[in-house]
Amino acid sequence: MIKEIYTTRATAKGGREGQVKSENGELDVDVRGPSSKGNYLNPEILFAGGYAACFDNAIIGVLHLKKIKEATHETTVKVTLGEIKKQQYGFEIEITVAFGNLDLKLAKEVINLAHEMCPYSNATRGNVKVNLEVKKL
């Protein structure tokens, strides 16, 4: 059992060819499958955006704990949807964090600690292949 910090809800109607709405109304979008023509959001884009924001915030937390103030960073999450076996699907995830004003050895330590802290990382651990990469900003 977790100690609750925050709870929210979103409702989908129509699956990958439908609409998603959050309970507070701020998210209210049409979604389409990855092969749909045009510019639409899809569940993978929403997942990548949520994971990127959450992981970036975990980095902020680690930098704060380590009292590192001069570092700058941005986090990119690549989500790949694929078939594990016939009619069973899954993800592979690549997290790339670009750092400025931080040597790469310390940056790798920071992202490893952020990976332990981030709720998205904890939710996927042991079930989804996640690769962590560091580069210069």
N, C-alpha and C positions, 0 to 999 in steps of 0.2 A: 504494500500500500504506500502511495506517495503522500507527502505533505502538500496539499493543494496550494498553488500560488495563483493560478489563473485557469479559468475554463471558458471556452467559447464553443459555438456551434456553426456549422455551415450545412446547407441543405442542397442536394443536387436533384435535378429532375430532368430526365431524358438522357442520362448517361453521358457518353462522350459527344453526343449530338444534342445537348440540352443547355441547361443554365445552372449556375451555382450562385447561391446567395448566403451571405453571412447573417447571423442574427442581429448584428448592429446596423446592417444595411450598407456598410462601406464597400463590401465586396458584392457585386451584383453583375455577373458577366455571363455571356454566352460562351460555351466551350464547344470545341470540335475535336475530332480525332486527328492524330498527327498527319494523316494523308489527305485531309480536307484542303481544298483550294481556298486561298485568301488568307488574311491575317487574323487568326483567332487564337485565343488562349486555349491551352489544353491542360489536362491534369499534370503532365510532366513539367510544363513551364511553371505552373503554380507551385509544385513541389520544389523545383530548383530555386525559385525565388525565396520561398520560405526557409529552405535549408541555408541558402547563402546569407540571408539576414541573421538567422539564428547563429550560424557558425561565426560570422563576423563579430557578433556581440560576445560570443564566448572568447574570441581573441581579445576584445577590449577588456573583458574580465581578467584574463590571464596577464595581460600587460599591466593592469592595475595592481594585481597581486604581486607581481615581480617588480613593481615600481619603475617600469620602463615608460618614460613620458615622451621621448622624441620620435618614436617609431610611427610611421604611417603605414596603412595597409588597405587592401581591397580584396574581397573574396569572390571568386567565381565558382559556381557549382555546375558541373555538366552531368546531366541525367540521361542515361541511355536506357531505353525500353527495349527489351528483347525477349525472345522465346527461350525458356529454359528447356522445355521439352514440349511435345505436341499438346497444345491448348493449356499450357502453363507458362505464365509470363513473369518477368522480374526486371529488376534494375541493376545497373552498374553505375557507380557514382565516382566522379573525379572532382576533388576539391583543390583548387589552385589558389594560393594566397600570395599576392605580390606585396612585398615589404619595401619600404624606404627607411633609411636611417637605422637599419638593424642587420647585423651580420647573419649570414645564412645558417650557421650552426645554431645560434640562439633562436632564429626564426623557426627552425625545425622543432626545437624544444617547445616553443610557444604553440605551434599548431598541434603537436601531439597532446599537450595539456588541454587545449581547446577542444580537441576531439573527445577527450574524456568528459569534459564539462557540458558540451552541447547536447540538448535533449534529442535533436534529430539524429545525431551520431549514436546516442544511446538506444534510440528506437530501432535503428537499422543494424546495429552491431550483431554479428553472428548470422545475419540473414542476407545482407547485401554486401557485395564487394565494394569497398570504398578505398580509393587511392588518394593519398595526400601528397601535394606538390607545393614547393616553395620556389618563388622566383623574386628577382629584384624589381622594384617598382620604378 
